[in-house]
Structure formats: C-alpha cells, structure tokens
Amino acid sequence: MSKPSSNSKRVTIKDVAQAAGVSVTTVSNALNQRTEAMTQETLQRIQDAIQVLNYRPSSVARSLVTNQTATIGLIISEIETPLFLQALSVIEPAVRAADYSLIYCTARSLDDEQQAVNLLLEKRVDGIIFLSTSVYLDDDYLLDLLPTAPPIVIINRTISHLEFDQIHWDNSGGTISAIDYLVEQGHQCIAFMRGPDTRRSSEERLAGYRLGLQKHGLAYWDECVVTGDYETTAADWERATLALLAATPRPTAILASNDIVASVVLRTVQRAGLRIPADISIIGNDNQPFSIYSNPALTTVEAPVIESGRQAITMLLNRMADGNADVKRITLPCPLIIRESSGTI
C-alpha cells in the first residue's frame, strides 16, 4: 500500500476495508473496539491500513451511531485573572486521557452563561463542568435542563439545587486558619477587608473572621472591618488601607479579600513607611500565580481551583459512566500558604 497524495479525496472507511481486505463492518468493529471475535492478524491489517492511508474516523458519523460526541464542555465564569484558568492544567489532560475533547466557553454574566450552555447543548457535548464564582444567580434555568441535559458538575457556585454533583470551598475554614496562624504569631489586633456583597464567599469569609476571633477570645471591632470589594478600583482599596492604618489601635495584621487587593495593601503600607511583616502582616486570598513574586512574597489563603478541576473531571466521567449513581457534594479545604508577608509581631 502507498500513501495517498496530498490532493487525494478524503479517505473513507470503505477505502480502509478495501486496503485491509475485510468488510466495512469489520473495520467499524475495530474502530469501536469490538474485537473479541477478531483475529490478531485481521486487526493488524486494519491498523496498518489506517496508518498507511492516514484515515481519520468521522466524529460526526460516530456520534450518530453512538449518540455520543466524545466532547466535554467547560464554562468558566472568570478569566480576568489566571486564577480559574489554572483548572485547565488538570482538566484538559484528564479529558484527553479519557479520549474526549474539551470545548470551553467564558461566561461573565448569567446571559453569557445561558448562551454558552445553549452552544454546548447544540454541540451535543457528553458532559458539562461549570467553574463559577460564588456570585448569587438565578439558577432555576438549570433545573429545566435536567430531563435532556448531559451530566453536569458544578464548582464553587451559590446554588441550592441538590440535583447536581457539586464542589464547594471551605472559605470560612480558610479564614479561621489564617486567624489561628496570626494569633500564634502574637497578633491581637487583626483587620479584615471584606469582598463584594454579591458573593457567598464574602459572607463565608466574614463568618470565618468572626469565628476565628471568637475562638481566641478576641473582640470584634467594626472599625477593623472595611470594604475590600475587588470588583471596584485600586483607589478604593488604598483608601480602605489608609483608614485601617489611621485606626487606634492600629492593626498589626490585615486580611485582604483577594490577592490583587492584598497587592495594593502591600504597596500602600510600604509607602506609609511601615515594614512588612515587622510592623504589619498582610494575608491575601486565592493564591494567584503572581503571589509568590510580590515583594515580599504574599501569604495567602488558597482557593482550591486546581484540586477542584481534578475532582470535577473525575466526578463527571463517573457520572457519565453511571447516571444513576448517588449525587455527590464535597467541600474542599482552603489551606493557608505561608510566605514572607506575614510573621511575628
């Protein structure tokens, strides 16, 4: 057999069957791994023919037969920072290893998300992963999808529906861990910059802040809680930091609402002539990739994005294999990553 020229017509399954000296049905069985009744010699001839002819099976034709497209959809709610994109580092290889392809869409708003869902359903994907912010949304439309939608796994979403496999983050526990660490370092006056009111994670972290103080017998002071809404501007975060620095007593540690806010806090504190961490410790939230390169390197509470991606693709593949399995809801820890921006007082 010789390879077809570059201007040859598309190679078909009939061409493979003719080159291997077998029927089209036999080639189809080999392609779909139904080889129990096939001799090794026949299978080898088919494989040789596929390689020589450079035959590529039609995914469209296969989907019509199997009712599957060997594709998985991923909807990411936030791509403004590298945080959520880190999940691709584990999801995409796992998808390929399972012989699937990945289609991913971005969705900053509910309208964007609904359009992305419609697109993925039109593409007849075999499963969908939602990697969401914890912003409060009207999720009732997801229930309407259930009768005909493929399996769905939801990460980090404020959702009350129990019909979906879900992965949540222990935002409260992560903040308590930060308080525990700071108290161990001798801090008694710890300030908190809360995130946007539109997100559940902001409420959970504030709850963790209160519980952490209570755990160690420390008083909660309204003056030590300021807005660090990372959906606003750096100027707002700078003003909030300066308000904390002007408070009496001045906090010896600040918990920022995310790492970007924490970076502005670092800069503002340094411009005020204070040393980090000798005079004041700074802790962020998320563990963004840039955190290790700030000056000083930023201590932060990790948002378990990568582990969520690893768990989600496993959950989805299991759900695709067994649609009747019990629905799973898991909560992943948010560990404290200690670096140079925090220490003893």
Secondary structure by P-SEA (a helix, b strand, c coil): ccccccccccccaaaaaaaacccaaaaaaaaacccccccaaaaaaaaaaaaaacccccaaaaaaacccccbbbbbbccccccccccccccaaaaaaaacbbbbbbbbccaaaaaaaaaaaaaacccbbbbbcccccccaaaaaaacccccbbbbcccccccccccbbbbaaaaaaaaaaaaaaaacccbbbbbbcccccaaaaaaaaaaaaaaaaabbbbbccccccccccccaaaaaaaaaaaaaccccccbbbcccaaaaaaaaaaaaaacccccccbbbbbccccccccccccccbbbbcaaaaaaaaaaaaaaaaaacccccbbbbbbbbbbbbccccccc
